[in-house]
Amino acid sequence: MKPFITIDGRKIGHDYPPYIIAEMSANHNGDINRAYQIMEEAKKAGADAIKLQTYTHETITIDCNAEDFQIHGGLWDGQTLYNLYKNAHMPWDWHKPLFDKAKELGITIFSSPFDFTAVDLLEDLNTPAYKIASFELIDLPLIKRVAQTGKPMIMSTGMANEEEIQEAVQTARDNGCEELVILHCVSGYPAPADQYNLRTISDMTQRFDVLSGLSDHTIDNATAVASVALGACLIEKHVTMDRNGGGADDSFSLEPHELKALCKDTKTAWEALGNVSYERTEAEKGNIKFRRSLYVVKGLKSGEIITPEHVRSIRPGFGLEPKYYNEIIGKMAKSDLVRGQPLTWDLLK
């Protein structure tokens, strides 16, 4: 496993702050100005990248009212797949303006392609990376095509079992992908935190010998922040201007202030991980003097024998360590000792 991958000059791996992807998805709600606004807010919040989805209703499904194409239950109840994607898709002629806007803002932009024609479009735009969505993880021909571009790949694993993940990873590697991150994911919208099984993240890293991260569909940021402690080096969250905006994905997306908190809190969590260390930290050094130590609590004359009434373990910490208490009981004072005096070996016979 490579220790890091690089997207648009930014290194992504366990030794670097978590890479935060703001997933626009369908939250543009058919308005390119809203898409621009989401990008601007993502940049302000500190996200590393904005991600699009590149498909049309014609490329992702067919116009058919048969039962197989009907949606029952959940956010999109009562729609056909065709109508859902017709309303949610991003027009292909928006892609170049959005890529140009990202360059202007100084934020990385890439997309999830859903078929070969989408890959061709994104290659024409010189996308710096690709994302394979969970629902497309079993589309090995698509993964092969993307891998052959030689660009870094991110793959979500929602709904996939171990064998399917292994097949996807192997297909990517066999076709030239040398920079790969796989994302643990629960493909529920929204997804309950108690179904996320975050310990899977560290297992994925070892099992598939690959960097791992999280595609998070929970409502808040707690799951994403916790994932950092388990090795997530990349986190993807849907982002919207207004969770009540009525769009296909608005209701389970972060608003700008929440995205800002995600960027801040995941970085703090990563910084807190540090390294395995039993050394005293800089923040602690000034407080050593407040630890307990052995002090004279009742004065005694030179030549007197020290008893428990003369010495106690108290704060501050300028005397002998408390572990020597039993050794000094019964010893003789070399000189007069006064109450409040730290006990040291040179004061004893």
MARKEKOL-337424 format. One line per field, with one value per residue (C-alpha): residue number from 1; z, y, x. Coordinates in nm, 4 decimals, m for minus. Layout:
N
resi <- c(NUM, ...)
c3 <- c(Z, ...)
c2 <- c(Y, ...)
c1 <- c(X, ...)
//
This chain:
349
resi <- c(1, 2, 3, 4, 5, 6, 7, 8, 9, 10, 11, 12, 13, 14, 15, 16, 17, 18, 19, 20, 21, 22, 23, 24, 25, 26, 27, 28, 29, 30, 31, 32, 33, 34, 35, 36, 37, 38, 39, 40, 41, 42, 43, 44, 45, 46, 47, 48, 49, 50, 51, 52, 53, 54, 55, 56, 57, 58, 59, 60, 61, 62, 63, 64, 65, 66, 67, 68, 69, 70, 71, 72, 73, 74, 75, 76, 77, 78, 79, 80, 81, 82, 83, 84, 85, 86, 87, 88, 89, 90, 91, 92, 93, 94, 95, 96, 97, 98, 99, 100, 101, 102, 103, 104, 105, 106, 107, 108, 109, 110, 111, 112, 113, 114, 115, 116, 117, 118, 119, 120, 121, 122, 123, 124, 125, 126, 127, 128, 129, 130, 131, 132, 133, 134, 135, 136, 137, 138, 139, 140, 141, 142, 143, 144, 145, 146, 147, 148, 149, 150, 151, 152, 153, 154, 155, 156, 157, 158, 159, 160, 161, 162, 163, 164, 165, 166, 167, 168, 169, 170, 171, 172, 173, 174, 175, 176, 177, 178, 179, 180, 181, 182, 183, 184, 185, 186, 187, 188, 189, 190, 191, 192, 193, 194, 195, 196, 197, 198, 199, 200, 201, 202, 203, 204, 205, 206, 207, 208, 209, 210, 211, 212, 213, 214, 215, 216, 217, 218, 219, 220, 221, 222, 223, 224, 225, 226, 227, 228, 229, 230, 231, 232, 233, 234, 235, 236, 237, 238, 239, 240, 241, 242, 243, 244, 245, 246, 247, 248, 249, 250, 251, 252, 253, 254, 255, 256, 257, 258, 259, 260, 261, 262, 263, 264, 265, 266, 267, 268, 269, 270, 271, 272, 273, 274, 275, 276, 277, 278, 279, 280, 281, 282, 283, 284, 285, 286, 287, 288, 289, 290, 291, 292, 293, 294, 295, 296, 297, 298, 299, 300, 301, 302, 303, 304, 305, 306, 307, 308, 309, 310, 311, 312, 313, 314, 315, 316, 317, 318, 319, 320, 321, 322, 323, 324, 325, 326, 327, 328, 329, 330, 331, 332, 333, 334, 335, 336, 337, 338, 339, 340, 341, 342, 343, 344, 345, 346, 347, 348, 349)
c3 <- c(0.0000, m0.0892, 0.2197, 0.0359, m0.2899, m0.4437, m0.5934, m0.7463, m0.5427, m0.2077, m0.0363, 0.1167, 0.3704, 0.7379, 0.7858, 0.6495, 0.7676, 0.6468, 0.2910, 0.2887, m0.0184, m0.0426, m0.2553, m0.4486, m0.5967, m0.6959, m0.4518, m0.7320, m0.7767, m1.1444, m1.0881, m1.1899, m0.9660, m0.6723, m0.7801, m0.7832, m0.4377, m0.2969, m0.4371, m0.2815, 0.0579, 0.0378, m0.0221, 0.2678, 0.4965, 0.4262, 0.2104, m0.0102, m0.3044, m0.4552, m0.6258, m0.9015, m1.0502, m1.4253, m1.5784, m1.7573, m1.7139, m2.0547, m1.9648, m1.6170, m1.6848, m1.9372, m1.9545, m1.8345, m1.5961, m1.5308, m1.1652, m1.1712, m1.2417, m0.9706, m0.6352, m0.3278, 0.0138, 0.1276, 0.0097, m0.3520, m0.3014, m0.5985, m0.8635, m1.1496, m1.1778, m1.5053, m1.3569, m1.0449, m1.2458, m1.4990, m1.2163, m1.0301, m1.3031, m1.3726, m1.7334, m1.9130, m2.0463, m1.6850, m1.6318, m1.7953, m1.6234, m1.2907, m1.3520, m1.4426, m1.1277, m0.9149, m1.0659, m0.9891, m0.6284, m0.5769, m0.4868, m0.6466, m0.8532, m0.9915, m1.0452, m1.0373, m1.3930, m1.4488, m1.7955, m2.0584, m2.2159, m1.8762, m1.8498, m2.1938, m2.0891, m1.7682, m1.9508, m2.1891, m1.8811, m1.7435, m1.4192, m1.1542, m1.0084, m1.0277, m0.7793, m0.8291, m0.6554, m0.4371, m0.6803, m0.9593, m0.7606, m0.9295, m1.2779, m1.3398, m1.7034, m1.5799, m1.3134, m1.5802, m1.8064, m1.5264, m1.4067, m1.7569, m1.7383, m1.4830, m1.2538, m0.8769, m0.7907, m0.4934, m0.4652, m0.2268, m0.0997, 0.0146, m0.0212, m0.1356, 0.0310, 0.0755, m0.2543, m0.4513, m0.2943, m0.3716, m0.7345, m0.7704, m0.6111, m0.8228, m1.1422, m1.0675, m0.9960, m1.2939, m1.5224, m1.4079, m1.1010, m0.8631, m0.6387, m0.4757, m0.1703, m0.0810, 0.1320, 0.3875, 0.3236, 0.4209, 0.1243, 0.3218, 0.2806, 0.5547, 0.7182, 1.0913, 1.2777, 1.4653, 1.1369, 1.0294, 1.1940, 1.1753, 1.2895, 0.9332, 0.8187, 0.9821, 0.8739, 0.5123, 0.5191, 0.6196, 0.4261, 0.0902, 0.1447, 0.0515, 0.2055, 0.3412, 0.4304, 0.4855, 0.2712, 0.5377, 0.4937, 0.8582, 0.9438, 1.1694, 1.1960, 1.4908, 1.2752, 1.0444, 1.3301, 1.4980, 1.1714, 1.1806, 1.4937, 1.3019, 1.0104, 0.7710, 0.5635, 0.3390, 0.4234, 0.1811, 0.2845, 0.0822, 0.1065, 0.0404, 0.0918, 0.2702, 0.4148, 0.3689, 0.0088, m0.1298, m0.3630, m0.4089, m0.1636, 0.0458, 0.3472, 0.4351, 0.3429, 0.5518, 0.5457, 0.5100, 0.8818, 0.9451, 0.6705, 0.8323, 1.1636, 0.9883, 0.8378, 1.1717, 1.3936, 1.1715, 1.1536, 1.5324, 1.5700, 1.3342, 1.5194, 1.8486, 1.7214, 1.7123, 1.7743, 2.0388, 2.3156, 2.6883, 2.7075, 2.8955, 2.6567, 2.6412, 2.7776, 3.0879, 3.1739, 3.3619, 3.5852, 3.7192, 4.0260, 4.1198, 4.1522, 4.4969, 4.6873, 5.0418, 5.2695, 5.6335, 5.7977, 6.1568, 6.2459, 6.4079, 6.5562, 6.4255, 6.5283, 6.5655, 6.4051, 6.1289, 6.1962, 5.9955, 6.1880, 6.0473, 5.6770, 5.4271, 5.0566, 4.9480, 4.6679, 4.5382, 4.3858, 4.4946, 4.7446, 4.7100, 4.5136, 4.7313, 4.6401, 4.8881, 5.1839, 5.3561, 5.3102, 5.4870, 5.7860, 6.0632, 5.9244, 6.1256, 6.0436, 5.9782, 6.0804, 6.2081, 5.9654, 5.9540, 5.8527, 5.4784, 5.3881, 5.0913, 5.1974, 5.0108, 5.0642, 5.1762, 5.4789, 5.6124, 5.7789)
c2 <- c(0.0000, 0.3457, 0.5694, 0.8448, 0.9435, 1.2892, 1.4760, 1.8154, 1.8504, 1.7601, 1.4497, 1.2191, 0.9546, 0.8771, 1.1241, 1.4141, 1.5944, 1.4299, 1.5192, 1.6647, 1.6279, 1.8386, 1.6342, 1.8646, 1.5793, 1.7054, 1.9973, 2.2511, 2.1971, 2.2854, 2.6279, 2.6814, 2.9881, 2.7697, 2.5321, 2.8230, 2.9255, 2.5758, 2.5811, 2.9199, 2.8067, 2.4816, 2.6810, 2.9163, 2.6205, 2.4688, 2.1705, 2.0328, 1.9441, 1.9783, 1.6719, 1.6481, 1.3595, 1.3167, 1.1397, 1.2101, 1.0397, 0.8819, 0.7401, 0.6088, 0.4410, 0.4270, 0.5881, 0.2986, 0.2773, m0.0954, m0.2003, m0.2531, 0.1185, 0.2437, 0.3741, 0.2724, 0.4191, 0.6542, 1.0068, 0.9447, 0.7451, 0.7386, 0.8438, 0.6447, 0.6224, 0.8130, 1.1087, 1.1157, 1.1382, 1.3770, 1.6218, 1.5554, 1.5370, 1.8138, 1.9372, 1.8429, 2.1930, 2.3106, 2.1055, 2.3390, 2.6526, 2.4693, 2.3497, 2.7078, 2.8366, 2.5885, 2.7119, 3.0696, 2.9778, 2.7622, 2.4457, 2.1043, 1.9685, 1.6216, 1.3954, 1.0535, 0.9251, 0.6808, 0.5586, 0.5753, 0.8972, 1.0671, 0.9577, 1.1039, 1.4368, 1.4498, 1.3579, 1.6483, 1.8717, 1.7181, 1.6094, 1.5431, 1.2363, 1.0130, 0.8848, 0.5594, 0.5716, 0.2843, 0.1801, 0.1530, m0.0451, m0.3663, m0.2080, m0.3518, m0.2334, 0.1242, 0.0818, m0.0593, 0.2389, 0.4888, 0.3071, 0.3203, 0.7008, 0.6681, 0.9211, 0.8715, 0.6853, 0.6923, 0.4145, 0.3977, 0.0543, 0.0960, m0.2285, m0.4207, m0.7389, m0.8363, m1.0237, m0.7352, m0.4878, m0.7149, m0.7467, m0.3711, m0.3068, m0.5743, m0.4422, m0.0936, m0.2180, m0.4528, m0.1622, 0.0833, 0.2542, 0.3150, 0.5712, 0.4379, 0.5124, 0.3085, 0.4557, 0.2701, 0.3685, 0.2920, 0.3629, 0.4849, 0.8378, 0.9354, 0.6499, 0.5758, 0.6171, 0.2908, 0.1001, 0.2434, m0.0125, 0.2250, m0.0408, m0.1692, 0.1213, m0.0049, m0.3604, m0.2456, m0.0858, m0.4162, m0.6529, m0.4759, m0.3150, 0.0259, 0.3666, 0.3958, 0.6674, 0.7378, 0.8361, 0.9618, 0.9886, 1.0530, 1.3850, 1.5295, 1.5160, 1.2813, 0.9714, 1.1426, 1.2808, 0.9381, 0.7780, 0.9720, 0.7840, 0.4586, 0.5602, 0.7486, 0.9704, 1.1020, 1.2010, 1.2753, 1.4486, 1.5883, 1.9665, 2.2009, 2.5636, 2.4696, 2.1305, 2.2231, 2.3281, 2.0495, 1.9014, 1.5309, 1.5205, 1.8358, 1.6652, 1.4549, 1.7135, 1.9498, 2.3213, 2.5514, 2.6150, 2.2397, 2.1759, 2.4325, 2.2465, 1.9167, 2.0536, 2.1948, 1.9012, 1.6254, 1.8101, 1.8464, 1.4742, 1.3893, 1.6180, 1.4575, 1.1100, 1.1967, 0.9068, 0.6376, 0.8223, 0.7913, 1.1018, 1.4114, 1.6661, 2.0359, 2.1184, 1.9090, 2.0231, 2.3329, 2.1293, 1.8777, 2.0967, 2.0389, 1.6611, 1.5022, 1.4593, 1.4033, 1.7075, 1.7705, 1.8437, 1.8567, 2.0048, 1.7892, 1.8415, 1.7147, 1.3511, 1.2860, 0.9772, 1.0425, 0.8994, 0.9143, 1.2226, 1.4148, 1.3393, 1.3224, 1.2902, 1.6228, 1.8727, 2.0391, 1.8153, 1.9469, 1.6698, 1.2991, 1.0909, 0.9300, 0.5826, 0.6406, 0.7014, 0.3656, 0.4010, 0.7331, 0.6363, 0.5421, 0.7404, 1.0185, 1.3891, 1.5297, 1.8766, 2.0579, 2.0209, 2.2670, 2.2285, 2.2866, 2.1765, 1.9342, 1.6132, 1.5168, 1.2408, 1.4787, 1.5748, 1.2179, 0.9757)
c1 <- c(0.0000, 0.1265, 0.1429, m0.0419, m0.2044, m0.1986, m0.4934, m0.4263, m0.1063, m0.2678, m0.1310, m0.3929, m0.2985, m0.2734, 0.0117, m0.1909, m0.5068, m0.8282, m0.9209, m1.2730, m1.4924, m1.8075, m2.0473, m2.2797, m2.4843, m2.8298, m2.8248, m2.7849, m3.1616, m3.1389, m2.9825, m2.6203, m2.5968, m2.6908, m2.4132, m2.1675, m2.2865, m2.2324, m1.8791, m1.8074, m1.9357, m1.7371, m1.4206, m1.4968, m1.5652, m1.2242, m1.3212, m1.0453, m1.2660, m1.6099, m1.7522, m2.0094, m2.2051, m2.1847, m2.4810, m2.8059, m3.1396, m3.0786, m2.7372, m2.8214, m3.1587, m3.4454, m3.7865, m3.9996, m4.2950, m4.2608, m4.2546, m3.8773, m3.8343, m4.0710, m3.9441, m4.1413, m4.0624, m3.7883, m3.7141, m3.8077, m4.1265, m4.3622, m4.1109, m3.9687, m3.5934, m3.6102, m3.7983, m3.5816, m3.2616, m3.4149, m3.4810, m3.1568, m2.8937, m2.6451, m2.6540, m2.3361, m2.2851, m2.2476, m1.9323, m1.6829, m1.8185, m1.8071, m1.4509, m1.3571, m1.5279, m1.3317, m1.0067, m1.1091, m1.1913, m0.8834, m1.0738, m1.0251, m1.3127, m1.3827, m1.6801, m1.8383, m1.8874, m2.1706, m2.0821, m1.8061, m1.9362, m1.9111, m1.5478, m1.4814, m1.6343, m1.4308, m1.1112, m1.1711, m1.1897, m0.8672, m1.0267, m0.7592, m0.9349, m1.2420, m1.4968, m1.6866, m2.0244, m2.1414, m2.4139, m2.1542, m1.8958, m2.0104, m1.9766, m1.6312, m1.6153, m1.6667, m1.3975, m1.1645, m1.2259, m1.1641, m0.8512, m0.7061, m0.6990, m0.4201, m0.5890, m0.6324, m0.9536, m1.1869, m1.4451, m1.7405, m1.8399, m2.2007, m2.4015, m2.0903, m1.9717, m1.6073, m1.5887, m1.7358, m1.4958, m1.2015, m1.3128, m1.3411, m1.0021, m0.8365, m0.9961, m0.8691, m0.5178, m0.5048, m0.5871, m0.3268, m0.4683, m0.1784, m0.3501, m0.6649, m0.8795, m1.1864, m1.4625, m1.6659, m2.0263, m2.3835, m2.6104, m2.9089, m3.0428, m3.0031, m2.8120, m2.8434, m2.5149, m2.5701, m2.5506, m2.2170, m1.9856, m1.6911, m1.4445, m1.4737, m1.2542, m0.9357, m1.0167, m1.0571, m0.7131, m0.5540, m0.7788, m0.7516, m0.4092, m0.5410, m0.6028, m0.9551, m1.2000, m1.5688, m1.8635, m2.0990, m2.4755, m2.5619, m2.7235, m2.4533, m2.0734, m2.0175, m1.9736, m1.7266, m1.5172, m1.5085, m1.3962, m1.0706, m0.9646, m1.0129, m0.7947, m1.0221, m0.7947, m1.0735, m1.4307, m1.7110, m2.0341, m2.3234, m2.3459, m2.6375, m2.7285, m3.0513, m3.1436, m3.5083, m3.4598, m3.6740, m3.4129, m3.3505, m3.0587, m3.1036, m3.2575, m2.9505, m2.6856, m2.4755, m2.5379, m2.2324, m2.1804, m2.1919, m1.9380, m1.7091, m1.7414, m1.6669, m1.3460, m1.2345, m1.3308, m1.1896, m0.8579, m0.8573, m0.9320, m0.6461, m0.4048, m0.5076, m0.4116, m0.0419, 0.1948, 0.2371, 0.4185, 0.4717, 0.6892, 0.5871, 0.4350, 0.5185, 0.1740, 0.2450, 0.5947, 0.4877, 0.2566, 0.5096, 0.5530, 0.1903, 0.2238, 0.2427, 0.5687, 0.6929, 0.6879, 0.7601, 0.4241, 0.5514, 0.8883, 1.1577, 1.5069, 1.8362, 1.8818, 1.5096, 1.3575, 1.1053, 0.7584, 0.4334, 0.3256, 0.6248, 0.5829, 0.2970, 0.2469, 0.0998, 0.1106, 0.3367, 0.6009, 0.9409, 1.0136, 1.0880, 0.8393, 0.5683, 0.6981, 0.9856, 0.7522, 0.8130, 1.1892, 1.2165, 1.0013, 1.2446, 1.5375, 1.7090, 1.7030, 2.0529, 1.9425, 1.6379, 1.3457, 1.0566, 0.6941, 0.6472, 0.9995, 1.0330, 1.2010, 1.5182, 1.7738, 2.0475, 1.8386, 1.8357, 2.0762)
//
